[in-house]
Amino acid sequence: MTAAASEPSDPLEAATQATRSLQGLSTELTARVPQLLEAMRSVGTGLELHSTLDRICETAAELADARYAAIGVVDEEGEGLSDFVTFGVDAGTARRIGRLPDGHAGLLGALIRDPQTIRLADLSTDPRAAGFPPGHPPMRTFLGVPIRVQGEIFGNLYLAEKYGGGEFNDYDVHMVRVLATEAGIAIGNARLYEAARQRERWIDGSVAVTTALLSGGDADDALTVVAEQARRLADADAGIVLLPAEEGGLEIVAVSSPRATKSLGVVIPPESAVVEQLLKGEAVFVADASTDPRMISRLTSAYGPSMMLPLQSGGRVLGALATPRVRGARPFTETERTLATQFASQAALALMMADAQRDRERLAVYEDRDRIARDLHDLVIQRLFATGMMLESAQRKSIVPAVREGVGKAVDELDVTIQEIRTAIFALQQGPAEAPSGLRTRVLREINMAAVPLGFKPAHRFLGVIDSAVGDLTGKNLIAALREALSNAFRHAEATRIEVVLDATVTLPDGSAGVRLSVADDGVGIPEGGRRSGLRNLARRAESLGGASWCGPGIGEDGGGTTVVWEAPL
């Protein structure tokens, strides 16, 4: 038996019509009205969408005395199912069935194309039925009712296998249609609540990104925050930040992913159609990154639905943000696309503000360095030179050999000190455009700069061909790691001696060639319970390149102090 009837589009009209149809029916139906009212009350409680769908399924099954119930949520295009919630199917059976139905065929597809009530005594005999996949429990009787939310089709409520072996009767149809109307109202409320919560989460994520970018911390760490927040908010498998590369295209500069990845530093070439669109300020949405012909990078083979959004503000494109999901995952909704686009715009604005703030801070630092350099040259060196002249005069007048020898050594020490101060003055006066590109020279510069706040110059040793062996990306992160380690030694270690060793001849645990940086001191060591954010930064930099970072005993007495080791592939 098949029953189909036209459905009113207005929820109030549908409820009125369904309730009016109950009048004048048998005492059996009248006796079930309290059960219907209790079912409607149950469906209307709670605001979380998925739990609301679970509750509707369970309530509908109880109301119609059915063994199985399900709700198929129609996708935004209205051509298939974006979600499928079941009741009565245990976890083991669900695993045997495997993939959930997509609604493109069979009775489920028919209900999507023509959302009318369907009642069947034996669904296997219906020409629209497409059969069951292996492992699916047998089903014969069937009742399908559309669910409308604010006049639009949200999905369909399916019931199967009425207990006792009978068919779904007219009473069941009436009761389930009233329940479906109430379910539409409950789902509408849940969707509004879910949308409000979703917007709140994206706003909170934008605030976190803005705070991180404007906090004055490391720029790479701030970009990692952007990637982490985007991945979390978009429920994606990865969050990826790309910035324009020197040779053209977009370079991956920050990645957040639960899996180990070596994508950091990979450049997507300028001939990519996706890169061209992004650099024009156009968003790119891909249904399946693993098969889309525009995705020419090997990194996309593991991903499915993807959003790639330009980081643009004031007509200027600063880079791009990508949030791919795994293959087979649900596609991004229109709401998610809109919220992610707004998030990317906010992140781009924060990036521009952070760049401007860093420029102001850099200018203040350069002005301060110029002042210090002038003071050192005009005051300190002149006084040291005058002191040396006085000592030399005293040396000539002294008739005691030991005194003359001691004064001579003091004069030599003053000459060395004056030379080191002049070196420091040169480093202070050196602008960013004048910075030498060789890794060895950059390491020496960091060591010389650290000597000013430390009060002494760290010892250093190089092993291997540093400049030609170490790649640019590894070198950039190595310098940042050295700066972090020296900063930690100055701020926390209370060290009197530091040794820096850079070895480009090491072999990493996986057998590949690598470079190892060691910064050892004789300070107080790492206290129990002390902050370790700097050490975590070092480890994260190394791991993003396929390397590692750890701490060990220092070079003080009995292993006092700390040795920070950082290594990565060449």
C-alpha positions as a printed Julia matrix, in Angstrom:
570×3 Matrix{Float64}:
   0.0    0.0     0.0
   1.31   3.42   -0.91
  -0.01   6.7     0.45
   1.0   10.15   -0.75
  -0.62  13.5    -0.06
   0.2   17.12   -0.73
   1.99  18.82    2.12
   1.17  22.4     3.24
   4.24  24.65    3.17
   3.35  26.76    6.23
   4.25  25.08    9.57
   1.26  26.55   11.41
  -1.1   25.47    8.65
   0.46  22.0     8.66
   0.02  21.68   12.42
  -3.58  22.92   12.25
  -4.43  20.57    9.38
  -2.8   17.59   11.06
  -4.48  18.32   14.4
  -7.89  18.86   12.74
  -7.53  15.51   11.01
  -7.39  13.88   14.44
 -10.91  15.06   15.25
 -13.66  12.52   14.8
 -11.28   9.57   14.56
 -11.48   6.39   16.6
 -11.02   6.04   20.31
  -7.75   4.23   19.57
  -6.28   7.41   18.14
  -7.81   9.52   20.87
  -6.12   7.31   23.42
  -2.77   7.94   21.71
  -3.08  11.76   21.84
  -1.41  12.0    25.29
   1.47   9.98   23.86
   1.67  12.43   20.95
   1.68  15.42   23.29
   4.44  13.87   25.37
   6.4   13.17   22.18
   6.02  16.81   21.08
   7.18  18.01   24.48
  10.23  15.73   24.3
  11.15  16.91   20.81
  10.96  20.57   21.85
  13.52  20.28   24.66
  17.19  21.09   24.08
  18.93  23.33   21.58
  21.92  21.35   20.29
  21.12  20.32   16.7
  22.5   16.79   16.55
  21.04  15.78   19.91
  17.7   17.23   18.72
  17.83  14.99   15.64
  18.66  11.96   17.81
  15.72  12.78   20.07
  13.32  13.17   17.11
  14.32   9.76   15.74
  13.84   8.0    19.06
  10.53   9.77   19.74
   9.15   9.0    16.27
  10.06   5.31   16.63
   8.28   5.11   19.97
   5.25   7.0    18.68
   4.77   4.8    15.58
   5.93   1.59   17.31
   8.76   1.21   14.75
  11.98  -0.75   15.15
  14.09   1.68   13.1
  14.0    5.44   12.52
  16.25   7.86   10.66
  16.46  11.49    9.57
  18.12  12.37    6.29
  19.26  16.02    6.21
  19.1   17.45    2.68
  22.24  19.26    1.51
  22.31  22.92    0.51
  21.96  22.09   -3.2
  18.86  20.0    -2.48
  20.26  17.07   -4.45
  21.45  14.68   -1.75
  21.97  14.13    1.95
  24.55  16.0     4.03
  23.82  14.07    7.24
  22.03  10.87    8.25
  20.97  10.23   11.86
  19.65   6.8    12.85
  17.88   5.07   15.74
  17.71   1.31   16.29
  20.91   0.49   14.38
  23.66  -0.59   16.78
  27.33   0.31   16.29
  28.3   -3.13   14.98
  25.59  -3.09   12.32
  26.53   0.47   11.34
  30.14  -0.65   10.81
  29.01  -3.56    8.62
  26.81  -1.27    6.53
  29.73   1.12    6.03
  29.19   4.39    4.24
  25.96   6.26    4.99
  23.49   6.85    2.14
  23.98   9.96    0.01
  20.32  10.27   -1.07
  21.08  10.25   -4.79
  19.13   7.07   -5.52
  16.4    4.79   -4.17
  13.49   5.77   -1.97
  15.63   8.31   -0.11
  16.39  10.06   -3.37
  12.72   9.94   -4.37
  11.72  11.67   -1.12
  14.27  14.41   -1.79
  13.06  15.01   -5.34
   9.37  14.82   -4.35
   8.96  15.55   -0.62
   5.61  13.84    0.01
   4.48  11.3     2.59
   5.18   7.72    1.45
   3.75   4.63    3.16
   4.69   1.14    1.93
   3.64  -2.33    3.03
   6.77  -3.83    1.45
   9.43  -1.4     0.29
  11.33  -4.12   -1.6
   8.49  -4.26   -4.16
   8.53  -0.53   -4.86
  10.19   0.27   -8.23
  11.95   3.25   -6.66
  13.78   1.05   -4.12
  17.47   0.5    -4.87
  18.08  -2.39   -2.47
  20.19  -2.59    0.68
  23.99  -2.71    0.98
  25.6   -5.83    2.51
  25.16  -6.03    6.27
  21.99  -3.91    6.26
  19.19  -5.3     8.48
  16.09  -6.51    6.6
  13.26  -3.97    6.36
   9.79  -4.34    4.87
   7.26  -1.79    6.1
   8.19   1.83    5.52
   6.9    5.32    6.3
   8.57   8.5     5.04
   7.49  12.01    6.06
   9.16  15.31    5.01
  10.34  17.75    7.66
  10.0   21.44    6.83
  11.8   24.26    8.62
  10.36  27.73    8.0
   8.62  26.5     4.85
  11.74  24.89    3.33
  12.57  21.21    3.2
  15.13  20.39    5.88
  15.06  16.62    5.4
  12.91  13.53    5.73
  11.89  11.34    8.65
  12.02   7.63    7.84
  10.42   4.81    9.86
  10.74   1.09    9.11
   9.7   -2.29   10.49
   6.6   -1.77   12.64
   6.64  -4.05   15.63
   4.25  -7.03   15.47
   4.69  -7.46   11.73
   1.83  -5.14   10.79
   1.79  -2.13    8.5
   1.92   1.54    9.4
  -1.7    2.68    9.51
  -3.51   6.0     9.05
  -3.14   6.78   12.75
   0.63   6.41   12.47
   0.69   8.73    9.46
  -1.31  11.42   11.26
   0.75  11.19   14.44
   4.1   11.24   12.65
   3.07  14.19   10.46
   2.15  16.21   13.56
   5.47  15.17   15.12
   7.32  16.18   11.93
   5.76  19.63   12.14
   6.89  20.02   15.74
  10.28  18.62   14.76
  10.61  21.35   12.11
  10.06  24.03   14.74
  12.56  22.38   17.13
  15.14  21.99   14.36
  14.67  25.64   13.35
  15.37  26.76   16.91
  18.36  24.44   17.17
  19.79  25.73   13.89
  19.45  29.34   15.05
  21.18  28.46   18.31
  23.91  26.53   16.49
  24.47  29.43   14.07
  24.79  31.88   16.98
  27.29  29.61   18.74
  29.22  29.13   15.52
  29.5   32.9    14.94
  30.57  33.35   18.56
  33.36  30.79   18.12
  34.64  32.51   14.96
  34.56  35.9    16.69
  36.52  34.48   19.65
  39.02  32.99   17.18
  39.45  36.36   15.47
  40.1   38.0    18.84
  42.71  35.35   19.69
  44.46  35.9    16.35
  44.44  39.7    16.72
  45.82  39.43   20.26
  48.59  37.06   19.15
  49.61  39.23   16.2
  49.64  42.47   18.19
  51.32  41.06   21.3
  54.76  41.87   19.94
  55.89  38.23   19.98
  57.61  36.24   17.27
  55.93  36.74   13.87
  56.22  33.05   12.97
  54.5   32.05   16.21
  51.69  34.52   15.49
  51.16  33.01   12.04
  51.0   29.56   13.65
  48.2   30.88   15.87
  46.31  31.93   12.72
  46.73  28.42   11.29
  45.69  26.72   14.55
  42.58  28.87   15.03
  41.49  28.46   11.4
  41.86  24.69   11.6
  39.9   24.48   14.86
  37.1   26.8    13.81
  36.62  25.26   10.35
  36.74  21.72   11.76
  39.44  21.04    9.19
  42.27  18.53    9.05
  44.86  21.29    8.65
  45.27  25.03    8.85
  47.85  26.47    6.44
  49.14  30.04    6.07
  50.86  30.99    2.82
  52.77  34.19    2.04
  54.16  35.44   -1.29
  57.48  33.77   -2.14
  60.48  35.72   -3.46
  60.55  33.68   -6.67
  56.79  34.05   -7.17
  53.88  31.92   -6.04
  52.94  31.27   -2.42
  55.15  29.72    0.26
  53.76  27.7     3.19
  55.03  29.53    6.3
  52.81  28.06    9.05
  51.0   24.73    9.41
  48.69  23.32   12.08
  47.91  19.62   11.69
  47.46  16.63   14.01
  49.8   14.64   11.77
  53.51  15.18   11.17
  54.05  17.17    8.0
  57.05  18.38    6.03
  55.08  20.94    4.04
  56.64  23.97    5.76
  58.63  25.93    3.2
  56.96  24.32    0.16
  56.26  26.87   -2.6
  53.1   26.62   -4.71
  54.29  27.89   -8.11
  52.81  31.03   -9.72
  51.5   29.05  -12.71
  48.91  27.41  -10.41
  45.4   28.61  -11.28
  44.54  28.63   -7.57
  47.52  30.86   -6.73
  46.54  33.24   -9.52
  43.0   33.54   -8.13
  44.19  33.99   -4.55
  46.67  36.72   -5.47
  43.8   38.51   -7.24
  41.9   38.46   -3.96
  39.42  35.74   -4.97
  38.43  32.89   -2.65
  38.68  29.32   -3.96
  36.38  26.53   -2.75
  37.17  22.98   -3.84
  34.87  19.96   -3.41
  37.72  17.41   -3.55
  41.33  18.64   -3.52
  42.67  15.18   -4.38
  40.94  15.15   -7.78
  40.52  18.82   -8.69
  42.73  19.55  -11.74
  43.57  23.03  -10.42
  45.43  21.53   -7.44
  48.88  20.8    -8.86
  50.73  20.3    -5.55
  51.4   16.78   -4.29
  50.33  17.92   -0.82
  46.64  17.94   -1.81
  46.35  14.19   -2.45
  45.2   13.47    1.13
  42.54  16.18    1.26
  38.92  16.5     0.18
  36.75  19.62    0.67
  38.98  22.69    0.95
  38.67  26.44    1.45
  41.47  28.71    0.22
  40.95  32.31    1.21
  43.0   35.42    0.4
  44.4   37.33    3.36
  43.53  40.77    2.07
  42.82  44.13    3.64
  42.39  47.52    2.03
  42.77  46.01   -1.44
  46.18  44.52   -0.58
  46.69  40.73   -0.66
  49.14  39.69    2.06
  48.91  35.95    1.54
  46.39  33.12    1.78
  44.76  30.81    4.33
  43.85  27.19    3.5
  41.64  24.88    5.58
  41.35  21.44    3.93
  39.35  18.52    5.31
  40.19  14.85    4.81
  38.91  12.96    1.78
  35.3   11.91    2.18
  34.53  14.56    4.82
  31.39  16.68    4.59
  31.66  19.78    2.38
  31.81  23.27    3.84
  28.43  24.94    4.22
  27.64  28.38    2.91
  27.66  29.71    6.48
  31.1   28.22    7.14
  32.42  29.77    3.92
  31.08  33.2     4.9
  32.46  33.03    8.46
  35.84  31.78    7.25
  36.07  34.61    4.7
  35.34  37.15    7.43
  37.93  35.49    9.68
  40.55  35.72    6.92
  39.81  39.43    6.42
  40.15  40.06   10.16
  43.43  38.11   10.27
  44.76  40.13    7.3
  43.87  43.4     9.02
  45.62  42.2    12.18
  48.67  41.23   10.08
  48.86  44.73    8.6
  48.51  46.32   12.03
  51.19  43.99   13.42
  53.55  44.87   10.54
  53.03  48.58   11.21
  53.6   48.05   14.93
  56.8   46.08   14.27
  58.01  48.8    11.91
  57.52  51.4    14.66
  59.27  49.2    17.19
  62.11  48.5    14.75
  62.55  52.22   14.12
  62.68  52.87   17.86
  65.28  50.12   18.25
  67.43  51.54   15.44
  67.25  55.0    16.94
  68.23  53.61   20.33
  71.08  51.63   18.79
  72.38  54.74   17.04
  72.32  56.61   20.34
  74.15  53.8    22.14
  76.72  53.58   19.34
  77.37  57.35   19.53
  77.71  57.21   23.31
  80.12  54.29   23.1
  82.2   56.02   20.48
  82.17  59.55   21.88
  82.38  58.77   25.59
  83.39  55.24   26.48
  86.13  54.7    23.9
  87.58  58.19   24.51
  87.74  57.57   28.26
  89.27  54.12   27.8
  91.82  55.6    25.4
  92.67  58.37   27.88
  92.97  55.78   30.67
  95.32  53.73   28.49
  97.5   56.81   27.88
  97.67  57.49   31.61
  98.65  53.86   32.29
 101.34  53.95   29.62
 102.75  57.13   31.18
 102.75  55.49   34.61
 104.43  52.42   33.15
 107.31  54.47   31.77
 107.84  56.23   35.12
 107.73  53.09   37.22
 111.06  51.56   38.25
 109.55  48.32   39.64
 109.58  45.58   36.95
 106.5   43.78   38.34
 104.47  46.98   38.31
 105.58  47.82   34.78
 104.6   44.3    33.61
 101.2   44.48   35.31
 100.44  47.91   33.88
 101.46  46.66   30.43
  98.99  43.8    30.67
  96.26  46.21   31.72
  97.01  48.4    28.69
  96.8   45.35   26.4
  93.44  44.42   27.93
  92.2   47.96   27.33
  93.25  47.74   23.67
  91.3   44.46   23.28
  88.29  45.99   25.03
  88.37  49.03   22.74
  88.48  46.73   19.69
  85.5   44.7    20.94
  83.52  47.88   21.61
  84.28  49.1    18.09
  83.0   45.74   16.76
  79.83  46.18   18.8
  79.43  49.72   17.46
  79.72  48.42   13.9
  77.05  45.77   14.61
  74.77  48.36   16.18
  75.08  50.67   13.18
  74.47  47.91   10.64
  71.0   48.16    9.07
  68.86  45.22    7.94
  69.69  45.77    4.27
  73.39  45.54    5.1
  73.05  42.24    6.93
  75.33  39.65    5.34
  73.6   36.59    3.9
  76.12  33.94    5.03
  74.83  31.73    7.86
  78.2   31.77    9.63
  78.23  35.58    9.62
  74.62  35.75   10.82
  75.47  33.41   13.71
  78.48  35.58   14.64
  76.29  38.65   14.52
  73.79  37.09   16.92
  76.61  36.14   19.26
  78.09  39.66   19.16
  74.68  41.21   19.76
  74.09  38.91   22.73
  77.42  39.97   24.25
  76.03  43.43   25.07
  73.27  42.35   27.53
  75.29  39.33   28.76
  78.34  41.35   29.67
  80.64  38.82   27.98
  81.03  37.27   24.55
  79.91  33.62   24.17
  82.54  31.24   22.81
  81.76  29.68   19.45
  82.88  26.82   17.22
  81.87  25.83   13.66
  82.1   22.33   12.16
  81.55  21.61    8.48
  80.74  23.84    5.51
  78.12  26.0     7.17
  77.25  28.54    4.48
  76.87  26.18    1.5
  75.48  23.08    3.26
  72.57  24.55    5.24
  69.46  25.5     3.26
  67.76  28.89    3.51
  64.65  27.65    5.38
  66.69  25.64    7.89
  69.12  28.55    8.28
  66.31  31.0     8.97
  64.85  28.79   11.69
  68.31  28.02   13.11
  69.01  31.73   13.6
  65.65  32.12   15.34
  66.5   29.13   17.57
  69.93  30.6    18.42
  68.35  33.94   19.28
  65.79  32.2    21.53
  68.47  30.1    23.29
  70.76  33.09   23.91
  67.8   35.14   25.13
  66.84  32.39   27.59
  70.44  32.23   28.85
  70.52  35.98   29.41
  67.1   36.27   31.07
  67.01  33.11   33.17
  70.32  31.27   33.39
  72.51  33.8    35.29
  75.4   32.31   33.32
  79.02  33.46   33.32
  80.06  31.27   30.39
  78.26  30.23   27.19
  79.51  28.03   24.38
  77.84  27.93   20.94
  78.61  25.0    18.61
  77.23  24.77   15.06
  77.86  21.39   13.43
  76.84  20.8     9.8
  78.32  17.27    9.69
  75.82  15.36   11.86
  73.63  12.43   10.79
  70.04  12.53   12.02
  68.25   9.45   13.46
  66.56   8.74   10.1
  69.98   8.63    8.4
  69.7   11.97    6.62
  72.33  14.72    6.79
  71.57  17.48    9.24
  72.83  20.48   11.16
  72.97  20.67   14.96
  73.09  23.81   17.09
  74.19  23.51   20.73
  74.05  26.39   23.2
  75.54  25.42   26.58
  75.86  27.54   29.73
  77.04  27.21   33.34
  73.99  28.89   34.87
  71.34  27.8    37.34
  69.64  25.3    35.02
  65.91  24.92   34.32
  63.92  25.16   37.57
  61.14  22.68   38.3
  57.78  24.1    37.28
  59.4   27.0    35.42
  58.01  28.39   32.15
  58.98  26.39   29.07
  57.27  28.34   26.3
  60.63  29.2    24.73
  61.71  25.56   24.71
  58.38  24.58   23.15
  58.96  27.17   20.42
  62.35  25.63   19.69
  60.87  22.13   19.51
  58.05  23.26   17.26
  60.44  24.94   14.83
  62.6   21.82   14.63
  59.67  19.39   14.26
  58.13  21.46   11.47
  61.33  20.81    9.49
  61.56  17.13   10.42
  64.1   17.65   13.21
  64.06  17.78   17.03
  65.12  19.85   20.02
  65.94  18.89   23.6
  67.82  19.99   26.74
  70.66  18.41   28.7
  73.29  19.14   31.38
  75.31  22.33   31.05
  79.03  23.11   31.16
  79.15  24.18   34.81
  80.65  22.18   37.64
  79.1   18.68   37.88
  76.98  19.37   34.81
  75.5   22.58   36.16
  73.61  24.82   33.78
  71.79  23.82   30.6
  72.64  22.69   27.09
  69.98  23.38   24.47
  70.29  21.22   21.34
  68.44  22.01   18.11
  68.82  19.97   14.94
  67.13  19.76   11.55
  67.79  18.36    8.07
  70.11  20.37    5.86
